[in-house]
Amino acid sequence: MPITRSAFQRYRLIDEIISRYPRQYSKQKLFDLCRDKCGIRSISSLEKDIQRLREDHDAPIAYDKRRNGYYYTDPQFRLLRLMLSPDDMEALDYAREVLTATQGASVAGELANALQKVRQSLDIIREVKTEGLTRRVVYVEERVLGGNRHYVPVLIRAINQNRQIAFRYRKHETAVAEPDGLTEVPKRRTLHPILLREVADSWYVIGYDEPTGKERTFALDRMSDLEITDEACAVPPDVLTNVSELFEHIYGITDSSGPVEEVVLSFSPLFGRYVKAKPIHQTQEVIRDTDTECVVRLRLAPNRDLLMHLRSYGEHVAVLQPASLAQAIKESLIATLARY
């Protein structure tokens, strides 16, 4: 049964409010917001809308008596805002197959669940053929996905809604047990989130840290008790610009205390072909390619991630410049040999 424009606006508002995971809104608070925004006239009308969302759109809305608030039992659920055609659905099915081959079955399963919700919401479910298993033709290394991936949609929502986040964060170097066997509870932090970045199957959020006045990076797998606050983000323009340009000259995720430099690397001919096929960074350019070596140049601010990556090439790479990076590689290798 098609819904009216006014009902659709109410549904979208209810969805937007309830999806502010893990915050929960009481029935009265939810009604006040809907009355002010959409002109809903009574709490009974709100209850009917919620029931229709549950029955007609499979919205997993529940009520927590202890906290006196509505919430989604599935924090990633969002009421569909776009009408998709059957061709769009077929394209998404292809995307799921590609994800199966490149990102692993767990990611593809998440998309499959989302596709099922799309079909139900749009009433365009079509019968899926199940005529037996097909032969697998793509084999890839199974990826070990980073922790707290369920925070990704929550953080995207916070960034899109321009709202601050609050969370607890435990650094690796401080994750030690106390004498009584218990671990110290990490302190609560707030952040003005700006962007998300995925590196080697791990997710990071970069944002403005108001107490220090600087941008900070936090790994999702070390976060806990994440929630979106009602406070709007207020990021200084210079910080926003710096974060936007941060990865133009950074390899990986760790920041660098040094300036952007010309990094010149000499590879063996075999590994030179690998590096040409899959560049280390978007700034890479080949400056010499002979039968004995392949020399590339990058514009990067050397950091820990770059050092670790270059070490993975072993004897097939030599750092020609800068001298400071070559020395750091040398010292790292000496320290490694000392362990054997």
Buried (B, 14 or more C-beta within 10 A) or exposed (E): EEEEEEBEBBBBBBBBBBBBBBBBBBBEBBBBBBBEBBEBEEBEBBEEBBEBBEEBBBBBBBEEEEEEBBBBEBBBBBBBEEEBEEEBBEEBEEEBEEBBBEBBEBBBEBBBEBBEBBBBBBEBEEEEEEEEEEEEEEEEEEBEEBBBBBBBBBBBBBBEEEBBBBBBBBEEEEEEEEEEEEEEEBEEBBBBBBBBBEBEEBBBBBBBBBEEEEBBBBBBBBBEEBBBBEEEBEBBEEBBEBBEEBBEBBBBBBBBEEEBBEBBBBBBEEBBEEBBEEEBBEBBEBEEBEEEBBBBBBBBBBBBBBBEBBBEBEEBBBBBEBEEBBEBBEEBEEEEEEEE
